[in-house]
Amino acid sequence: MKKISLSLVAVSMLTTFASADIISKKISGDAKLFFSAVNSDGLGYSDHENNLGDVAVNVKGALNVGKNAEGTINWGITGVSTLGLDGHAVGGTWITHQKSSTDANITDAIWIDTLNLTVNPFENTTLILGRQELDTPMVFSEHWNIATNTYDAVVVSNSSLKDTTLVGAWVGRSNIAGGSTVHYYKNEDSFKDFGSDDGAYAFGLINKTYTDTTLQAWYYDVTHSAKVAWLQADGKYNDIDYGLQYASYNPSSGSTSDAVAVKVGYDFNGLGLTAAYSTVSDDNNATSFVNVGGAQSKLYTDAWWMVGSVAQPNTDAFSLSASYDFGFANASLFYTDIKQDKSDKVDAVIADETKIKETTLVFDKSIGSLDASFAFVNVQTKVNDVDQASDNEIQAYLTYHF
């Protein structure tokens, strides 16, 4: 399939509007305020240079069209701003909303993050055409940031087989880039080709034949770039949650790398405990098991703040977490220990040994339509056994749903 522009999708939707009866509509959204104060490298919490701050508003809606509601048009708009606090209370933003790729001055931004047509062309079959969120192990929308990255894609799913869902997708463009979950430039079209001019293909199988068990198998072909396979099993046995992941990354040039992860969890009188371990093989290339073009990893060990670090080549990691609802708030404690060894490969890109220890304490509370989270993060890093600056952060996440 060659590239499909969003303009063609929009024309298709307008044609649907013109010929269909609108059955119903609904509008919802949320307003967010994210702030992070940093104590690191000689700068205290009151020094704004390292602090991050953003305000975002997302409005979304759905229109059921056709006399029998044969299809649904989903749309969503996101806007972000620092409310003029950049350079005063904050030194940076959660996402990249600068003027252009060459002009780092911060500016308010607004974009269409969702615009798709959802139909059921056959029994047990759903087709989604247009800009949308995705949720697969190697290509997914990330929700840790103040705005969610989305994709221009065509997705087909079918559930005709008992306890089984088959998924096929073509992804043409996205607005994700590196550590900035949403890469938005005001004066440019920030939705860029995904992987290559020809995009990427994904095929998945999700099976729930066995009680309390979900099996997944995924295959990705990022055209002219790489082929990735991902297998995963998650289940519960005698109140013990478990999970197993295996992935293989085969770039167009260079050696294949593998990743394995396991987890086990147990809930004891409301106290949730989880332990996980992952390992990624050595590699001559800079390939990793991070969301393609994004920041996070779906490996069980991924950290709260140093997202994606566990998915790098020649890396071993383990994580521990505990959570308990005290009534006045839910408290969660996360610890992640990451060790990235020097590569023993010839001409490898990994020249240093890096060790990262991240500890995060989070308090969550929902009051009516308001969700509030406060996190206290400590990150300690060593490079070749030399201590780097210890980062301490206080983070506040406020989300109001309307």
N, C-alpha and C positions, 0 to 999 in steps of 0.2 A: 504494500500500500504506500503510495507516495504522499507527500505532505498535504494535509487538509487544513486550510486556514480557518481561523475562527470566524472570519467574515462570512464564509459559506455556511457555517453553522447558524449564524445570526439570521441570514437570509432564509434559511430553512424554517427557523422558528417564527419569523415574521409571516411567512406563508401559512404556517400552521395557525397563527393568530387570525389571519384574515379569513380562513375557511372554517374555523371551529367556533363552537359555542363555549364560552368560559363557564365552567360549572361552579368553581369555587376558588378562593384565593386566601392566602394567609401570609402575614408579615411578622417577623420576629427579629431578634438580634441581641447584641450585648455591647456594653461599653466597658473598656478595660483601662486600668492604670497599673503599669509595671515600673518598679523602681529598684535599683541596686546600688548600695553604697559600699565602697571598697576601702579596705585598710591594707595597703601593700606597697612595698618598694619605697618607703619613706613618706607615703601619702596617707593621711588619716581619713576617717569617714566624712569629716567636714570639708575635705578638699574635693572639689567637684571634678577634677580632671579625669579620674577613672570611673566616675559614677555613670550609670546608665538610667535613662528615663524615657518613657513613651506613653502616650495616650492613644487608644485606638477605638474606633466604633465600627461595628459590622452590622449591616442590615441585610436580611435575606428573606426571600419569599418563594412561594410555589403557586403555580397556576395549573389547575386541572382543566384540560381542554378536551373538547369532543362531547357529543351528546351523552356518551356513556363513559366519559372520563378516560378515553383511550390513551392519553399521554399526559405528562406533567412537564412544564417548563420551570426549571429551578434557576434562580438568580441570586446573586449576592454581591454586595459592594463593601469594600473596606477602606477606611481612611485613617491615617496616622499623623500625629503631630507631637512636638515637644512642648507646645503651648508657649513657645518663646523662652523656655528655661535653659536651652542649650547655651553653653558658655557661661552660665551663672550657677545653676544648681546641678547640672549634669554636663558631662563632657562628651558623651556619646549616646547613641540610640540602640535600642534592642534589635531593630532591623535596619537595613541600609536604605534610608530614604533621602539620599543626597541628590543634588541637582542632576549630576551625570556621572559617568564612569571616570571622568577626568576632573570634575569639580566636586570636592568633598563638602561644600557648604550644605548644611542641613536645610531641608525645605519640607513643608507639609505635602502629603501625597494622598492620592485616592485612586483606586483601580477596581476593575471588575474581577472579583476572584472566583465567581461561579456564574456560568451561563450554559446550561445544558438542557437537552430534551431527553426525557426518560419515557420509554414505551415498552410494551410487552407484545412483540410481534407474533410470538407463538406461545403455546401453553408452557408454563414453567420457565419461560425465557424472558430476560430483561436486557434491554439495550439502552446504554447511556452514551449520548453523543454530545461532546462539547467540553467546556472547562469545568473541572470537578476535583474533589478530593479523592485520593486513592489510598488504599490500605493493603499493601502487600509487603513481604519481608524485605525486599531490596528497593522498592519504589513506593514511597508513602508520604502522606501529608503529616508534617510535624506540628505538634500542639504545645510544645514547651515554650514557644515564643509568643509575642503579643499578637502576631498575625500568622495565619496558616498558609503554607505554600500550596498551590494547586497546579493542575496539569490540563493541557488541551489533549484530550484522549477519546478513544472509542473503546468502550468496555461492554462485553457480552457475557452474561452468566446464565447457566442452565442448571435446573435442579430436577431433571426428569429421572435420573438414577436415584434409587433409594438411598437416603442418608448421605447423598453426595452432591456437591456443587462444583461444576466445571466453569472456569473463568478464562476468557481470552481477551487480551487488550493490546491496543497500539497506542503508544504515547508519543506525541509529536513535539510538544513544547512544555516548558515549565518556567517558573520564576524563582528557582532555588539556585543558590551559588555558595558553595563552601559553608563557612560557619554562620553566615547570615541566612536564616531559614527562608526569609522572603527577601529577594534582591530587587528592590524597586527604585528606578530612577525616574524622576518627574518628567524629564524631557526626552525620554527614550522608551521604546517598547521593551519592557523588561522580561517578557515571555520569550525565551530563546529556544532554539532547536535543542531537543533532548538527545544527548549522546552524539548525534550527527544529523545531517540533513534528512536522513531517512527515518529518524526516530528510533524507537525501541519497541520490541514485542515481548509480551509476558503471557504465560500460560500456567494456570493453576488448577489443582484438584484439592478439595477440602472434603474430608470424610468423617462422619460421626457414627459409624456403624456400631462401634463398641461404646458401652455405657460410660459416661463421664470422660470420654477420650475424643480428642480432635486430632486428626492426622492431616498434614499439609504437604504437598509437593508442588514446587514452583520451578519454572524454567524461564530464563530471560535471555533475549538476544538483543544486546545494544549494538545496532548495526555498525559495522566497521570498527568496533571497539572491543567488545568482550561478550562472552557467554557465561551465565551464572546459573547454577542449580542450588536449590534450597529445600531441605527436608526437615520437617518438624513434627514432634508429637508432644501433646500436652494432655494430662489427665489427672485423675484423682483415684487413690487406692487407700481405703481405710482411713479417711480424713487426711491423708498426706497428698499434697499437690506435687506433681513432678513434671519435668519437661526435658526434652532432648532436641538439640539442633545440630544439623550438619549442613555445611555449604561448601561449594567449590566454585572458584573464580578462575576462568580461563581467558586471559586477555588475547587479543589478536596477535600480539608479539610478546614473547617472554614466557616465563614459567607459570604453571598453574599453582594457585594457593588454596588452602583449605582452612576451614574454621569449624570448631566443635564447641558446643556449650551444653551444660547440664544445670538443672536447678531442682531444688526440693523445698517444699514449704509446709508449714503446719500451723493450724489455728488452735491455740490452747486457751479456752475460756475468754475469748475476745482478743487475745494477744496473738498477732500474726507474725510469724517468723519465716524468713526465707534466706536460703544460701544458694549461691550460684558460682560456677567456674566456667571460664572460656579460654580457648587457646587458638591462636591464628598462626599458621605456618610461615616460615621464612620465605622471602620473595625478592627477586631481583628488581621488581618494579614497585611503583608507589601504589599498587592496588590495595584496596582494603574492603571490608565488608560493611562500609557505611552506606546509608541511603544514597543511591546514585545521584551525585550532584548536591546532596544535602549535608546535614551535620550529624544526625543521630545514627545509631545502629539498633537493630532489633535483637541483637544478642542479649541474653538474659542479664549479663553483667553491666550493661551500659550505665554510666554514672549520671548523677543528677545534673551537674554543671559542666563537667569536662566531657560532654557528649561526644561519642564517636572514638574516644581514645582507646577503648578496649578492642576496637575492630581493626587496628593497624597491623601491618605485617610483623611477624616474630614477636607477638605480644601474648603474655599470659595474664589473666586477671581473675580475681575472685571478689565477690560482693556479699555483704550481709545486710539484712534489713529487719526492722521490727516496727510494728505499729500497734497502737492501742487507742481506743476511743474513751477519753476521760469524761465525756459528757459536755463539758464547757468547750472542748476542742478535741480533734483527733490529732495525735502526735505520731510522727514517723521518724525513725532514725535510719540513715543509710551510710554504709561504709563501703568504699571501693578501693581495692589495691591493684595497681596496674604496673606491670614490668615489661618494658619493651627492650629487648636485648639488641646488641649490635648484630648486624647480619654477618653470617659466615659465607655469604655468597660473593662471588667475584663481581666487581662493579656494582655492588648493591647500593641502594639509596639510604640505608640505615647505617649511619656512621657512629652514632652515639647510643649509649645505654641510658634509658630514661625510666625513672621510677616516679609514680604519682600515687599519692594517698589522698583520697577525698572523703571528708566526713560532713554529713549534712543532717541538720535537725529541722523538721518541718512541722508547723502547726496549721491545721485547716479547720475552718468553721464556716458553715452556711447559715445565714440569717435571712429568711425569706428569699428574695431574689438576688441577694448579694452573697457571692463566694469570696472568702478572704483566706489567703495563705501567706505565712511568714516563714522564711527560710534563713537559717544561719549556716554558712558554708565555710569550711576550711580546706584549702588545697595546699599540700606540701609536695614539692617537686625536687628531684635530684637528677642531675645530668652527669654521667660518668662519676657518680658518687660524690658530686659537689652540690651542696645545698643551694637551691635557688630561693628567691624571695617567697615567703609564705603568704598566701593570699587569704584574707578573711573578708567575707561579704555578708551583708544583711540585705535580704531581698523581700520585697513586698509585692504581692499579686492581688489586685482587687478586680473582680468581674461582676458587673450588674447585668442581669438578664431581663429583657423586656419583650 
